[in-house]
């Protein structure tokens, strides 16, 4: 319900706002909302050369040629039809048509490929009965966190693979594992259109995004000339770990789950020890060695997981024969399910991303951001933090949009500045909340997400506050 209300409100408010701006003369054209592309110059006015004939402005524009002429922040360009285009700033997001096209070409088609391959692997886990054994091993701790699931539920194995892929920064692999976890829990859902407690707990933990290797953030920092691009790793691990614990305890409090028991505390301490050990080892490396190790760790672990799944299936091939199939046919059968899941999630992806496109391009989102920045400045928040806040505000809505703000912050203030570091941390230690909710619940046709969205946004807020403290202490 919360997601439905949000989607409806941002569409109505954004369209209403931009129409008011058009009527009052503060919006020149609506074309960019429909056909524009992210990063294009925004046209704020057009002049006929006849109206400025003989003026110094026209002479300067003609002298500038294709490069155009700048006046008080506006850019004047004379095109071949005798019209002077006046532009100011850049378009924040793709227009509606471009968003619809790019959602399919850049997001959905790659997702179909990932789903097809990894769902094939997951079917090997099921047919080889490996998932049952994984579930039995994990059930002492997982059953305390997900008490509504039976102790041998296959979702435990899917969730473990999802968390592991997120931990290693393998987002492409994490999504198929997560979708299979949601589908597995949905089979036991007595109210098919309403999220279960277990689904809410899983999605909040997934969105908190405990990450060991923020490889993409490191790459962006390297491209921007950071002195030590990988110095963001430890702050990112700390921030995402705090966010994950916050999500865990907030959901547990809402569902009245007691987490203070031996299996759960042992699991938390074990994860903490693994993180601490890896942080200590990675921190002892420098330069190329650090990049080399982290790259091989994440990609190597993925290859090891694939090899273990296929290798175990080969060792217990008799289980496949008992079902009248073989390893390859089992993989293909699972891959078909992955393709079907991909078809099911497309409308939810498209609906959310199209609405966010209109929200951003209408200017309403910028107005909200400016208002929040003003409020923060009025209560004494430092300018270094405020300059990075657009990344934190955009992150729940759009990964691409927040990435653009992050790159702009590093370019403007420097990758090694407090603002640059904080922008990277906001980007690396959070998730695209609204997109994730739409994608995961859409995959199982759940319409009532209950309190999921509220807790995920609170976890995002915890990550933002933690990031500020960590950056101040660490850098």
C-alpha positions in Angstrom: 0.0 0.0 0.0 2.8 2.4 0.9 4.5 1.8 -2.4 1.3 2.3 -4.3 0.6 5.6 -2.5 4.1 6.8 -3.2 3.9 5.9 -6.9 0.5 7.6 -7.3 1.6 10.8 -5.4 4.8 11.4 -7.2 3.1 11.1 -10.6 0.2 13.4 -9.7 2.4 15.9 -7.8 5.1 16.0 -10.4 2.8 16.4 -13.4 0.8 19.0 -11.5 4.0 20.9 -10.5 5.4 21.0 -14.0 2.1 22.2 -15.5 1.9 25.0 -12.9 5.5 26.0 -13.8 4.5 26.0 -17.5 1.5 28.2 -16.9 3.5 30.7 -14.8 6.3 30.9 -17.4 9.0 29.2 -15.4 8.9 26.1 -17.5 9.6 26.6 -21.2 8.9 23.2 -22.7 7.4 19.8 -21.7 9.3 17.9 -24.4 12.2 17.1 -22.2 9.9 15.1 -19.8 8.9 12.9 -22.7 11.7 12.8 -25.2 14.8 14.2 -23.4 17.9 12.4 -22.5 20.0 12.6 -19.3 22.8 15.1 -19.5 21.4 17.1 -22.5 21.3 20.9 -22.2 18.0 22.1 -20.9 16.3 24.6 -23.3 14.8 27.5 -21.2 14.0 29.8 -24.1 14.1 30.3 -27.8 14.7 33.6 -29.7 14.0 34.5 -33.3 17.0 36.3 -34.8 14.7 39.0 -36.0 14.0 40.1 -32.4 17.7 40.7 -31.7 18.8 41.9 -35.1 21.6 44.4 -35.0 22.4 43.8 -31.3 25.7 43.0 -29.7 24.2 39.7 -28.4 23.5 38.4 -31.9 27.0 39.5 -33.1 28.6 37.6 -30.2 26.5 34.5 -30.9 27.4 34.5 -34.6 31.1 35.1 -33.7 31.1 32.1 -31.3 29.6 29.8 -33.9 28.9 26.2 -33.0 30.4 26.7 -29.5 27.7 29.2 -28.5 27.9 32.2 -26.3 27.5 32.4 -22.5 25.7 35.2 -20.7 25.0 35.1 -17.0 24.9 31.3 -16.9 22.8 30.9 -20.0 24.2 29.4 -23.2 23.1 30.9 -26.6 23.4 28.8 -29.7 22.3 29.8 -33.2 21.0 26.8 -35.2 20.6 26.5 -39.0 16.9 27.6 -38.9 17.6 31.0 -37.6 16.4 30.2 -34.1 18.6 31.0 -31.1 18.3 28.3 -28.4 18.9 29.4 -24.8 20.0 26.6 -22.5 20.7 26.4 -18.8 22.0 23.4 -16.9 21.6 19.7 -17.8 18.6 17.4 -17.8 18.7 15.3 -14.6 17.2 12.1 -16.0 16.1 10.4 -19.3 12.6 11.4 -20.5 9.7 9.0 -20.3 10.2 7.4 -23.7 14.0 7.0 -23.2 13.4 5.6 -19.7 11.0 3.0 -21.1 13.5 2.0 -23.8 16.5 2.0 -21.5 14.7 0.0 -18.8 14.3 -2.8 -21.3 17.6 -2.5 -23.1 20.0 -1.6 -20.2 18.3 -3.2 -17.2 15.8 -5.8 -18.1 17.6 -7.7 -20.9 20.8 -8.0 -18.8 18.7 -9.1 -15.8 17.0 -11.8 -18.0 20.5 -13.1 -18.8 21.5 -13.2 -15.1 18.3 -14.8 -14.0 18.4 -17.4 -16.7 21.9 -18.6 -15.8 21.7 -18.4 -12.1 18.2 -19.9 -11.8 19.6 -22.8 -13.8 22.3 -23.2 -11.2 19.8 -22.9 -8.3 17.7 -25.7 -9.8 20.8 -27.9 -9.7 21.0 -27.2 -5.9 17.3 -28.2 -5.6 17.5 -31.4 -7.7 20.7 -32.5 -6.1 19.1 -32.0 -2.6 22.0 -29.8 -1.7 19.6 -27.0 -0.7 18.0 -29.3 1.9 21.4 -29.9 3.5 22.3 -26.2 3.5 19.0 -25.4 5.1 19.5 -27.9 7.9 23.0 -26.5 8.6 21.7 -22.9 8.7 18.4 -23.5 10.4 19.6 -23.0 14.0 20.4 -19.4 13.4 18.1 -18.6 10.5 15.0 -20.0 12.2 15.5 -17.6 15.1 15.5 -14.7 12.6 12.8 -16.2 10.4 10.6 -18.0 13.0 7.7 -18.3 10.5 9.7 -20.5 8.2 10.1 -24.2 8.9 13.5 -25.3 9.9 14.3 -27.1 6.6 12.9 -24.4 4.4 14.8 -24.0 1.0 14.6 -20.3 1.3 17.5 -20.4 3.8 19.9 -21.5 1.1 18.7 -19.0 -1.4 19.0 -16.2 1.2 22.5 -17.3 2.1 23.6 -17.1 -1.5 22.0 -13.7 -1.9 23.7 -12.3 1.2 27.1 -13.8 0.1 26.8 -12.3 -3.4 25.9 -8.9 -1.9 28.8 -9.2 0.6 31.2 -9.8 -2.3 29.8 -6.9 -4.4 28.3 -9.3 -7.0 25.0 -7.5 -7.5 24.2 -9.3 -10.8 24.3 -12.7 -9.0 22.6 -11.4 -5.8 19.4 -10.5 -7.6 18.5 -14.0 -9.0 19.3 -15.6 -5.6 17.1 -13.0 -3.9 14.2 -13.4 -6.3 14.3 -17.2 -5.8 14.2 -16.7 -2.0 11.1 -14.5 -2.4 9.4 -17.1 -4.6 10.3 -19.9 -2.2 8.8 -18.0 0.8 5.7 -17.1 -1.3 4.8 -20.7 -1.7 4.0 -20.9 2.0 2.3 -17.5 2.1 -1.4 -17.9 3.1 -2.3 -14.4 1.8 -0.6 -14.2 -1.6 -1.1 -10.5 -2.1 0.3 -9.6 1.4 4.0 -9.7 2.4 4.9 -12.2 5.1 7.1 -11.4 8.1 9.8 -13.5 6.6 9.7 -11.8 3.3 9.9 -8.4 5.0 12.8 -9.4 7.1 14.7 -10.8 4.1 14.1 -7.8 1.9 15.1 -5.3 4.7 18.4 -7.2 5.3 19.0 -7.5 1.6 18.4 -3.7 1.0 20.8 -2.8 3.9 23.4 -4.2 1.6 26.2 -5.5 3.8 29.2 -5.1 1.4 32.8 -6.1 1.7 34.0 -5.1 -1.8 32.6 -1.9 -3.2 34.5 -2.5 -6.4 32.4 0.0 -8.6 33.0 2.8 -6.1 36.7 2.1 -6.0 36.7 2.2 -9.8 35.0 5.6 -9.9 37.4 7.0 -7.3 40.4 5.7 -9.4 39.0 7.4 -12.5 38.6 10.7 -10.6 42.3 10.5 -9.5 41.9 9.7 -5.8 45.2 9.3 -4.0 44.1 5.9 -2.6 40.9 4.8 -4.3 40.4 1.8 -2.1 40.5 3.8 1.2 36.7 3.9 1.1 36.5 0.1 1.7 36.7 0.0 5.5 34.3 3.0 6.0 31.9 1.3 3.5 32.0 -2.0 5.4 31.4 -0.3 8.7 28.5 1.8 7.4 26.8 -1.1 5.7 27.3 -3.4 8.7 25.7 -0.8 11.0 22.8 -0.4 8.5 22.3 -4.2 8.3 22.2 -4.5 12.1 19.8 -1.6 12.3 17.5 -3.2 9.8 17.7 -6.5 11.6 16.8 -5.1 15.0 14.1 -2.8 13.7 12.3 -5.6 11.9 12.8 -7.9 14.9 11.3 -5.3 17.2 8.3 -4.9 14.9 7.8 -8.7 14.6 8.6 -9.3 18.3 11.5 -11.6 17.6 14.1 -12.1 20.3 17.6 -11.9 18.8 19.5 -12.3 22.0 20.1 -16.1 21.8 23.2 -18.2 21.2 22.7 -19.1 17.5 22.0 -15.5 16.4 24.7 -13.9 18.5 27.2 -16.6 17.3 26.3 -15.8 13.7 26.7 -12.0 14.3 30.0 -12.5 16.0 31.2 -14.9 13.3 30.4 -12.4 10.5 32.0 -9.6 12.6 35.2 -11.7 12.9 35.3 -12.5 9.2 34.8 -8.8 8.3 37.5 -7.8 10.9 40.0 -10.3 9.5 39.4 -9.3 5.9 39.6 -5.6 6.8 42.9 -6.2 8.6 44.4 -8.2 5.7 43.2 -5.8 3.0 44.3 -2.9 5.1 47.8 -4.3 5.1 48.0 -4.3 1.3 48.8 -1.3 -0.8 48.2 -0.1 -4.3 48.0 -2.7 -7.0 48.1 -5.6 -4.5 44.9 -4.4 -2.9 43.1 -4.1 -6.2 44.4 -7.5 -7.3 43.3 -9.3 -4.2 39.8 -7.7 -3.9 39.1 -8.4 -7.6 40.2 -12.0 -7.4 38.3 -12.5 -4.2 34.9 -11.4 -5.5 35.2 -13.0 -8.9 37.0 -16.1 -7.6 34.3 -16.7 -5.0 31.7 -16.6 -7.7 33.6 -19.1 -9.8 34.1 -21.4 -6.7 30.3 -21.3 -6.0 29.5 -22.3 -9.6 32.1 -25.1 -9.5 30.9 -26.4 -6.1 27.3 -26.5 -7.3 28.1 -28.3 -10.6 30.7 -30.6 -8.9 28.3 -31.6 -6.1 25.5 -32.3 -8.7 27.9 -34.6 -10.6 28.8 -36.5 -7.4 25.1 -37.2 -6.6 24.0 -37.6 -10.2 21.8 -40.6 -9.1 19.3 -38.1 -7.7 18.8 -36.6 -11.1 18.4 -40.1 -12.7 15.7 -40.9 -10.0 13.8 -37.9 -11.3 14.2 -39.0 -14.9 16.5 -36.1 -15.9 20.2 -35.2 -15.9 22.4 -32.3 -14.8 22.1 -30.4 -18.1 18.4 -30.8 -18.4 17.9 -29.8 -14.8 19.9 -26.6 -15.5 17.8 -25.8 -18.6 14.6 -26.4 -16.7 15.7 -23.9 -14.0 16.9 -21.5 -16.6 13.4 -21.4 -18.1 12.0 -20.5 -14.7 14.5 -17.6 -14.5 13.3 -16.3 -17.9 9.6 -16.5 -16.7 10.5 -14.6 -13.6 12.2 -11.9 -15.7 9.0 -11.5 -17.8 7.0 -11.2 -14.6 9.1 -8.4 -13.0 9.3 -6.1 -16.1 6.0 -4.2 -15.5 7.0 -3.4 -12.0 10.5 -2.2 -13.0 9.0 -0.1 -15.8 6.2 1.5 -13.7 8.6 2.6 -10.9 11.4 3.9 -13.1 9.0 5.8 -15.4 7.4 7.5 -12.4 10.9 8.5 -11.0 11.9 9.9 -14.4 8.9 12.3 -14.4 9.6 13.1 -10.7 13.2 14.1 -11.4 12.7 15.9 -14.7 9.7 17.9 -13.4 12.0 19.8 -11.0 10.0 18.7 -8.0 12.7 16.4 -6.7 15.2 19.2 -7.0 12.9 21.5 -5.0 12.6 18.8 -2.2 16.4 18.4 -2.1 17.0 22.2 -1.9 14.5 22.4 0.9 16.1 19.7 2.9 19.6 21.2 2.3 18.3 24.6 3.6 16.9 22.9 6.7 20.1 21.2 7.4 22.1 24.4 6.9 19.8 26.2 9.3 20.5 23.7 12.1 24.2 24.0 11.7 25.2 21.0 9.5 28.5 21.8 7.8 28.7 22.7 4.2 30.9 19.7 3.4 28.1 17.3 4.5 25.4 19.3 2.8 27.2 19.2 -0.5 27.1 15.4 -0.4 23.5 15.1 0.7 22.1 15.0 -2.8 23.7 11.6 -3.3 22.0 10.3 -0.1 18.6 11.8 -1.1 18.8 10.4 -4.6 20.1 6.9 -3.7 16.7 5.4 -2.6 15.2 6.5 -5.9 17.8 6.0 -8.6 21.2 4.4 -8.7 22.1 6.2 -11.9 21.0 9.6 -10.6 22.9 9.2 -7.3 25.9 8.0 -9.2 25.8 11.2 -11.3 25.7 13.3 -8.1 28.6 11.3 -6.7 30.8 11.9 -9.7 29.9 15.6 -9.8 30.8 15.9 -6.1 34.2 14.3 -6.7 34.8 16.4 -9.7 33.8 19.6 -8.0 35.3 19.1 -4.5 37.9 16.4 -5.2 37.7 12.7 -4.6 39.8 13.0 -1.4 37.7 15.8 0.2 35.2 15.1 2.9 32.4 15.8 0.5 33.9 13.4 -2.1 34.5 10.6 0.4 31.0 11.0 1.9 29.3 11.0 -1.5 31.1 7.7 -2.3 30.0 6.3 1.1 26.4 7.3 0.5 26.5 5.6 -2.9 28.3 2.4 -1.8 26.5 1.7 1.6 22.9 2.0 0.5 20.4 0.4 -1.9 17.9 1.7 -4.5 15.0 1.2 -2.0 11.9 2.0 -4.1 13.2 0.0 -7.1 14.1 -3.0 -4.9 10.7 -3.0 -3.2 8.9 -2.9 -6.6 11.2 -5.5 -8.1 11.1 -8.1 -5.4 7.5 -7.9 -4.3 6.5 -7.5 -8.0 8.2 -10.8 -8.8 5.8 -12.6 -6.5 2.7 -10.4 -7.1 2.6 -9.1 -3.5 0.6 -5.8 -3.4 0.7 -5.0 0.3 4.3 -4.6 1.4 3.1 -3.5 4.9 5.9 -1.7 6.8 8.7 -2.8 4.6 9.3 0.5 2.9 9.3 2.5 6.1 11.9 0.3 7.8 14.1 0.3 4.7 14.1 4.1 4.6 14.9 4.2 8.3 17.8 1.8 7.6 18.9 4.2 4.8 18.8 7.1 7.3 20.9 5.1 9.8 23.5 4.5 7.0 23.6 8.3 6.2 24.1 9.2 9.9 26.7 6.5 10.4 28.5 7.5 7.2 28.9 11.1 8.5 30.4 9.9 11.7 32.7 7.3 10.1 34.0 9.8 7.5 34.7 12.4 10.2 36.6 9.8 12.3 38.3 7.9 9.6 39.5 10.7 7.4 
